Amino acid sequence: MVQPSASPILLLDELDQRARAAAHALPQQIEVKQTWDGVGFRLGDIQLVSDMDQVKEILTHVTLSRLPGVKHWVKGVANVRGNLLPILDLRGLILGESARMTRRSRVLVLQHRGIHAGLVVDEVLGMRHFLEEEFSEDKDRLGQTFRPYLNGIYHQSGAVWGVLDIHRLVETPEFMMVAA
């Protein structure tokens, strides 16, 4: 302890020494990594993810009215809160094989350039988060059928997730040609 008659310089020096002795170390700097978030879903054994902004809503159950003279992947139309929403089978559109509606099936609602539609998927796997370094532009990993609609893929924990660009899908001529 410093005497009351000690000089102010000595008093400040002792306070500095005590403060340094009692000080806790600063927390370590944590590296912040950029992530990309999307809605994960499944078509058969294929895991896909789409940008959160491209999926407006996820419906669990819709009552369909069938439409005559349309391609096999057009499931029908549904009345969603007073609006007619065309419901399309995403598996049928891309892979050519019809999906079987189960209790896990969901409808991803999209809205792009004035087009409102619902895409039937086998299962929604929830919100997914990917690190930037997990991304690859290898569009062929999921086969040629998906290539035109993919932005790339993410590798995460041994799984491959195709990044499906729903807006690109909507802009294709195949999407708009529903007449059989």
N, C-alpha and C positions, 0 to 999 in steps of 0.2 A: 504494500500500500504506500502510496506517495504521501509525503508530508504536505500539510496545507501550505507551507511556505515554499514548496517546490515551484520551479519556474513553469510557466504555461507550456513551454516546449516539452519538458519532461513529462508533464501531465498528459499531453496529447500523445506522446510516444507510448506511454504505458497503456492508455486507452486503446491505441491501435494494436498493440501486442495482445491485449486481452480479447479484443474483437476477433482478431485473426485466429487465436487459439480456440475460441468458442464457435467459430463459423463452420457451417456445414458445407460439404462439397456441393458444387453446382450439379444439377442433374445432367446425366449424359445426353448428348445431342442424339435424338432419335431420327433416323432417316425416314422421311415420309415418301412413300411410293405412290405413284399415280395408279388409280384403278379405273376400270370401265365397268358399268353396271348394266345388266340386262335382265329380261324375263326369260327364264329357261323353260324349255318344253321338249317333248319327245314325240317323234314319229317312228313307230316301231322301235328298233334298237338305236336309232340315230338321235343324238342329243343336239339340240339347236338352242340358240339364244338370239333374241332380237333386242334392239335398243329400247329402253324404257319409253322413249318418246313415240315409238311407232305402235305401241300397244295401248289403246285408249281405255280398255276395260277387259275383264275376263269374266265370261258368263259360265255358270255351272250347268244350267239346264235351260234349254229352249224348246218350245213347242214349234215344230216345223209344219209348214204347209208345202206339200210337194208341188213342183212345177213341171208341166209337160213339155217335151221337146227340148230338153236341155242336156248337156253333157253329164256323164255319170258322176262327176265330182261336184256338181251343184246339188247340195242336199235339199234346198228349198228356201223359203223365206220365213222369218220369224218376226213376230210383233214384239218389239222391245220398247217398252214405255211409249206405246202409241206410234212408233216408227217402224216401217218395214225394213228389215235388214236381211240382205241375201246371205245365206250361209253356204260356204264352200268347204269342201273336204281338201285340206292342204296336202294330205298324203296322196289322194287321187289326182290332184292337179300336178304335183311334182313327180311322183313315182308311178302314177298310172294304176295304182291298186287302191281300191276303196278301203277306207277305214271302217272299222266296226265300232259303233258307238257303245261305250261302256260307262260305268259310273265314274270312271276316272277321266273320261273325255271332257274337254273344255273347249270353249269358243273364244278365240282372241279377236277382239273387236278392233278394227283399223279404220282410220280416216285419213285419206290422202288425196289431195287435189279434187275435192268434191265427191270422192268415192267412199262410201261407207259399206263395210262388209264384215262378215264374221268368218274366221278360219277355224275349222275343227282340227284339233290336235289330240293325240292319244292321251297326253297327260301334261299338266303344267307342273314344272319342277321348282317354281318359286323364283325369287330374285336371286341373281347370281352376280358375284363380284370377281373380277379378274384383274391381275396385275398386268401392266403394259408389257413386261418381258415375257408373258405367257402367250402373246399374240404372234401369229404367223400368217403370212399372206398365201399360204399353201391351200388354194381352193380345190385342188384335186383330191385331197385326202378323203373327202366324203363321196367321191365319184363324180362323173361328168354330169349327172342329172341335176345336182345341186349347184354346180359351178356358176351358172349365170346369175344366181340369186345370192351368192355369198360375198361377204366382204373379206373373209379370211376365216381362221380358226383360232381357238384358244386351247392350249394344252394345260390341264390342271389336274393334279393328283392322278396321273395316268389316264385320264379321260380326255376325249377330243370333243370340243363343242364348236359346231359350225355357227358362224355369225350370219344369220339370215337377214337380209335387207328386205323388209316387207315392202317398203316403198318401191324398190326396184322390181319386185315381183308384181306389184299392182300395175306398173307401167309397161309390162310385157303384153304383146298382142294376145297371147294365149289366155291371159287372165280375163281379158275383155270379151273373148269369143266363147260365150256360154251356150249358144244354140247348137244342138246336136246335128 
